[in-house]
Structure formats: structure tokens, C-alpha cells
Amino acid sequence: MTARTASIDLLIDFDEHKSLDYTLANELEPRERAQVREYVQNILRRLSYLDFIIGEFSSIGIAEMKPVLKNILRLGVYEMLFMPGTPDYASINEAVEITKLKMGSKSGDLVNAILRNIQRDIAKLPKPAFADRTKLIATTFSHPEWMVKRWVERFGEREAFQLMQANNKRPEYYIRVNNLRTKTSNFELRMEKMGVEFEESDWLPDYYKVDSVAPFIQKGLLKKGFVIVQDIAAGFAPMVLEPQPGEDIYDICAAPGTKSIVIANLMEGEGSVTAVDLDPKRLELLAQSALDYGAEMIKIRGGDARNLDLKLADGVLLDAPCTGTGVLSKRADLRWRRTEEDLAEAVKLQEDLLDEAANHVKRGGRLVYSTCSLEPEENWDQVEKFLDKYDNFEPEPLDEFLPEEVLAEDGLAYQTFPHVHGCDGHFGVRLKRVK
């Protein structure tokens, strides 16, 4: 197995089952495993465009191709167009050899012919030219048509293009120092000794922007609990929850548990954090993470968050399941897995979860509702529906917690956009129970 063959196998599995299981590449060395993720996510970021180019040079329609042939070609074309450090001849030869191994010499000849024709015309490749404007944009920027239509209607073409271009870039990464294990100043010294370039965030304490998380993984710093990988905007929800030492806090829909660990940090390890999730396997990972990060105060609870059966808490975080349209740079697969029907289902689930969360907040306590979505139905529209039903909750201003540039709805919410803020798209509000 190589990084190329593992990537092809993962992409075939994604075509057939719309799932990604990177454990398929576990037998590879760490550097090659990282390369697999780069291949897979970058190909999924450019999927429609790669398929268009292949279709222009193939006598077989992309829809008629077997998944194995389709994904060998996708990887070969991706390398030729977007990996200048890899010589074209190497990309073509590797693709041909993999095809012969998996499909036979006749298919190998077909792949050779298609890729060499693309190489010959690489300076003057055809551009998508469809009469249907939505299809044209969707193919050019490799996003599903339903998403393109929504965003163009909402933002206009120019801003929608900027958003999709941001989604197609390699994402920037943030880490957060875990103060339950080390001091921030000490960790800065550690990063300097490691030769890691980092930029301290102006928005939240203890967060740093880095080019890659690979050095931290290779040094075992995640496993040792010194540092958490978390987008800066994902850190907003725990911050506006404002958990205090000694309080009882619930994090419902908690897995994989990063926000629970940040909450435990903010509480200085004193008090109780109850982390609730439905998925037993993800809860096992959460429990292990709590141990790794020194957050023994986290209590793990399995079950449906729509039926909590818990006492009242000082604060409740509902980081709700959502369409994830704010994280399409890091999770390029989501754009091909989500549908408009999924949006409607997510909205209904969020409404049910908010109802249950509201019933577990003490008088004077606070409820934070957050998503990693850009869609209004999942965000402020959802909050307005909630406030229409519950006159015992009021939204609170967030200006004392977060910078003005990320605030929305007259300062009563935060909303980030990848093309505006240079981070993932996140939304959140803080609701106080007043009676």
C-alpha cells in the first residue's frame, strides 16, 4: 500500500458509501498517512472540476466509469494540475501502474491515453461553459448545485465565489494550550524549540495559528494532553458560556469532547462537566481524551440528548448537530454528503434539542446554542423561534467576550465566515434564564 493507492481506495469507498474511514491507511508511516488526507480532501475540494476535465478528454462518460477508474484518474489529474512539485511523467506512470494492478493492462492503456492528452493540452484546458448558470458555478467551484443556489441568492455571485474559493483552500489550523497540563508561556518556549512558527490569536487567550498540526502529533503532545487542536471560532462557545470554578455545566452533543475539555480548562479543573452524547464509540474516545488532558472532572453520560433526565445546571452548552456548511475547507467531504433534506432534518433536531436543553438551566443560568453552519435556518432563525416559545430566556450581548468583528444581530450573536474571517464558519448565542 502507498499513499496513492490508499487514497484511491478511500475515494472509492466515499463514492459508494459517502463515508471516509482513514483507518484504512493505518499501516502507512505517519508522513504517508498525512499525505493520504491531503490527497483525499484536496480531490474532494475540486471534485466537480476534476470530473469535468476528465469528461472532456474521455470517450467514456464520468457517470459510466467504474469507481476505481474514476478515482485513479481524479488523483492523476489532481497531481498534474495542482501539485507542481510532482513531475507529470511520475503522476501518469503511477496512475497507469495502479490501473494495471487493479483493472488490467487494457484499462492501463486507457488511463495513459487520457492523462497524456490532458498533459498535452494542459496550457489550454477547456473551461466549464454551461447555459445553466448554477451548474456552471457548481462545476467551476466544486460545490453541490443546491448549495450554490442558496449562497448566490443570499450573498450575490461575487461573495458566493469568495466563500467557495475559501472552502477550496487548504485550511489554517489553530491549537489551544491546555492549562490543566502546562502553562501557556512554557508551551510557547516548547514551540520555539521545536522550530514551529506560530501566531498568537488576538481574539481568545491561549490560541495559536500554526501551519500544520503534524509536529504536535509527531511529538505526542496531543496524547500527552499539552495542546488541543481546535479552530479559533469553535472556541467562542465555551468562552461565552463563561463557566466558573465549582459550577455544574452540561455539554450536550459533546463528542468528540474538545469543547468539554476547554470548559474544564476555564473552570480550572474545579466543579463538574457532564458530557452527553448518543454514540458509544465517540464517548469512549471522549473519556480517553478527558484522562489525557487531565480533565477528570468531566463525567461521561451516554444517551439521547432529547431526553436528558438530569438536574438543573448553572450552564448548558448545546453545540448542535448541523449541516456543517461552515467547515467545508477542513471537511470537504461534507459538501457531497449534505442535501437540502438534511438541512430540514437538522433544523427539526436542533429545535427538539433546544427544548430539552432549556429545561435543564437554573434560574439565572445560561444556555449557549452554537453550530458550525452558515445557514440562517440553523442559526438566528432557530434562536428567534426559541425566544418566541420561551419568555423566560433572553439573549445577552457578547461584546465583553468577543471582538466586534465577529459579532452579529446587534451584538447578540457571533457569526464567522471563512472568506471574511479566515477561520471556520461558526454561529452562537448566549441565552440567560431570567425566570
N, C-alpha and C positions, 0 to 999 in steps of 0.2 A: 504494500500500500504506500502511495505517495500523497502529498498534499493535493495534487491534481485529481488523482483517482478518488480520494476520499471526498473531495468537493463535488465531483460528478455524482457520486453515489448519494450524497446528501441532497443535491438538487433534484435527482430523480425521485427520491423519497418525497420531497416537497411537492413536486408535480403531481404525484399520485395520491398523497395523503394530506397535503397542506400542513405538514409538521416538519420541524427541524430537530434532529437529535444528534448533537455534536459528540456524544459518547462514541459514535461510530469511528471517530478519529482518535480515540484514546490511546491506541498503540503507537501513535506517532510521537516524535520528540516535541517538546514544548514549542520550539520555533515553528515547526511544521504545522502544529495544531493551530497556532496563531494565524499562519498563512491560510489555512482552510477557512477560518472565519472571515478573513479578508476577501478571499475569492467568493465565497457564498454570498456575503452581504453586499459586496460591490456588484456582483452579477444581478442580484435581486433589485438593486437600486437602478439598474439600467435595463431591466428585463425586456420591456416592450421595444426599446430602441434596438437592442441586440437581435431580437426576433425579426424586426423589420429588415435589418441589414442582411441577415441570413436568408430571409424570404426573397430578397431582391437578387440573390446570387444562386438560388437553389431551384431546381426543377420540381422538387417535392415541397409542397406547402408545409409551413411550420406546424400546422394543426395535424397533418398526416404523419409527421415524423414520430418515430418511437422515442420515448423519453430519453433513452440512453444516447441516441444520435443527436437529439436536440441539445442536450446539455454538454456533450463534448464540443459541439460547435459553439455554443454560448461561451464556454470557457476559452476556446481558441480565439474567437473574435474579441472577447474582452481583453485578453492579453495583448493582442495586436493593436487595439485601439487605445487602451488605457494604461498599459504597463510599458512605458518606453524603455525601461531597463532590461526587458526581456526581448532578445532578438526575434524577429518574425519567424526565421527559419526554425528556431527552437520551439516556438509555440506550435507551428504547423507539424513538425516532426513528432512532437509529443502527442498531439491530438490524433495523428494518423496511427501511431503505435498503440495508443489506448483503444482506438476504434477496432483495429485488427484483433487485439486481445479480447475485446468484449463482443464484437459482432462479425469478425471475419475480414478477409482481405478485400472483398468487393466493396464493402462499406468503407474500408480504409481508403480506397481509391476515390470514393465519392467525397469524403471529408477533405482529402488532399486537393481535389479539384475546386471545391467551394472556397476553401481558405486561400488557395493560391490566386484565384480570381479576385477575391477581396483584397489580397495583398497588392495585386497589380493595379487596382483602381483606388488604392487607399487615399490618394491625394484628392480624389474627386468622387467620393462616395455619394450615392443618391440620398436626398433628404425626404422625409415624410411629406407627402403632398396629397392630403385627403380633402375632399369637398366638405366633409363633416368636421367642423372646427374643433369640437370636443375630442373626436378621435385623433385629430392631428396633434393637439396639445398633449393628450394622454400618451401617444406613441413617442413624441419628442422627449417628454419629461419622465416617462415610465411610471405613471400613476394610473389607477383604475378610472374609467370614464365617469363613474358616479361621483367620485371624489373631486375630479377636475371640475365637473359641472357645478357642484356645490361651492367650491372655492372661487371660481370665476364669478359666479353670481354674487358672492358675498364680498370679495376683495377687489374685483376687477382683474383683468388679464395680467396687467403688469405686476401687481403684488402677488397674485397667484403664482406667476412664473418664479418670482423671487423665493416664495415659500417652497416650491417644488425643487428649485435649484439647491436650497439649503438642505432639504431632505436627501438630496443625492450626493452631498459632500461627505467625506469622511468625518465622523463626529469628533467633537472635542470632549475630553474627559475631565472629570473633577474627582478629587479624593477628599475625604474628610478625616482629620486626625481623631482617633478615639482616645479621649482624655481619661477613660477608665483604665487605660493601659500605659499611656505615655503623655508627656507634656508636649504641647504644640511646638514650643521653642526647641525642644530636644529633637523632635521629628524633622524640623527644618534642617538642623545640623546633619541628621542622618541622610536626608535627600541630597544635601550638598556633597557629602562624602561619596554617595552613590553616583554622583555626576548627573543627577536628574535635574532638568530645567523645570522650574515651577513658577507659577504666578499666583500670589495671594489674592483671594476674592475681596472685592470692596463691598459685596452685598451681605455676606454672612461670615462670622468668625470661624476659623479652623478649616476652611475650604480652600483648595488649591487647584488651579487648572494645570494639567500636565498633558504632554503629547501622547503618552501611552501608559497604560496600567501594567504593561508586561514586566517592567523592572520590579514592581512591588509584588507581583505574583511569583516571579523567579526567586526573589529573596525570602519568600514565605511570610511577607508582612501582613497579608490578609489573614492567613491561617493563624498567625500569632496574635491577631486582633489589634494591631497597631493602627490600621487605617481601613477605612470603608470606601468603596467605590460608589459614588452617588452623584448624580447630576446636581448642580447648584440649585436649580429650580425645584428639584424633588426635596430639597432641604427646607423649603419655605413652610411646608405644612407642619412639621414638628416645631418650627420656630414660632409660628403664630398660635399654635396650641398653648405655648408658654407653660409647659409642665414644671411644677415646683417640687423640690425635695420633700418627700413624705406624703405626696398625693397618691390617690388611686386613679390610674389612667388606663383607658381601654384603647387598643389599636385593633379595630375590626377589619377583616380582609387584610390581615397583616403580612402574610408570606410574600416575599422571602425574608422579611424581617428587618430590613435596613432601617426603616423609619422607627421601629421599636427600639433598635439599638441607639439611634440618635436621641430618642426620647429619654432613654436610660442615662445617656451622657448628660443631657440637660438637667436631669434630676440628681446628678452627681451620685448615682447608684443608690439613692435613698427613696423608699416608697415602693410602689407596686405598679408594674406594667403588665396588663393582661393582653396577650396577643392571641387573637382569634382567627382561625381560618378553616376552610372546609376540606382542604386537600391534605391527607395524612402524610404523604411523602414530602410535601413542601414544609409541613410542620416539623418533621424530623430534621430537615436542613436548618429551619429556624432555631430549633432547640440547640443544635450543634453550634450555630453562629453565636447564640447567646453565651454559651460557655467560652467560645474562642475569644469573644470580645469583653469578657468579664462582666457581663450584664446578667448576673444570676437573679436579679430582681424581676426578670421577665418570666411570667407564668404562661405556659402554653395551654391553649384550650382549643380542642377540635370541635367542629360543629358549624351549622348553618348560621351565618350572622343575621339572618332574618328571624331567628328565634334564639336570642342570647340567654335569657333566664339568668341574668346577673343582677347584683345590687346596683344602686346608683353610684356614678363615678364623678370625680372632680372635672375630668376632661375626657372627651371621646374623639378619637381620630377615625374618620371614615375616608380612607383613600380608596375610592370606589372602583370596582371593575369598570372598564370603559373601552372605547374603540381604540385608544392608544394613538390617535392621529397626531399627537404632539411629539411622538418619539420615533418617527419613521426613518430618521437617519441612523439611529442605533439599531432599530428593529425593522429593517427594510422588508422583512417577510410579512409584517402586519398589513401592509398596503394591499397585498394579494390575498390575504385571508379574510379581510373585513368586507362586509356588504352593507347596503342600506338597511337590510332587515336586521343585521347585527346592531346597528345604531338604535333602532326602535326597541330591540330587546334590552339593550344596555340601559336605556332611559327608564324602562319599567323596573328593572332590577335595582337601579340606583334609588328610585323613588321608594321602593319597599325597604331598602337598607336604611335610608334616611329616617323613615318612620320608626324603625326599630332602634336606631341609634338615639333618636330624640327621647325615647322612653327610658334611657339609661344615664341621663345627665342630671346631676343635682341642681337644685335651685341656686343660681349664682354661678353655676359651672358653665363650661363652654364646649361646643361641638364644632370641630373643624371638618369641613367637607372639601375633598380635593380630588382632582383627576389629572391624567396626563393626556387629555383630549383638547382639541381646538374647537369642538363643535358646540354651539350655543345651547342646544337642547340638553346636553350633558352638564352644562356649566351654569351660567347665570339664570337661564330659563328654569332649570331644575330648582335653583335656590328660590326663585320667585314663587314657584308652585308650593314649595315647602312653607314659605312665610305666609302664603295665603291660607294654609291649613292650620298653622301653629302660631297663635298670637302670643305665646309665652316665650318665643325666641326673637331676638333682634340681632341683625348684623352689626359688627363692630368695626370701626376704622382700623386699617392695618399700617398706617403711616409710621407708627412707633416701632414696627418690627422690620419693615422692608423699604427699599428705596422707591422713590416716587415713580421712577421709570418702569417699574413692573406692576404698578397699581392700575386697577380698572374700576368701573362702576362707582365713580366718585370716591375712590379710596376704600370701598367696602369689599373689594376682591383683589386678587392678583391674577394676572394672566400673562404668560410669556409666549413668545412666538420664535421659532428657530431663526427666521430670516431677519428679525428685528433685534433680538436679544443675544443671539449667538449661543443659545443653550436649548435644551428640550422645551417643548410647549407644555406648560402646567397651569392649572387653574385651582384657586382655593378661596374659601371664605371662613371666617370665624363667627359663629353664632352663639350669643350668650342667652342662657335660660334666665329670664327675668322674673318669672312667677310660676 
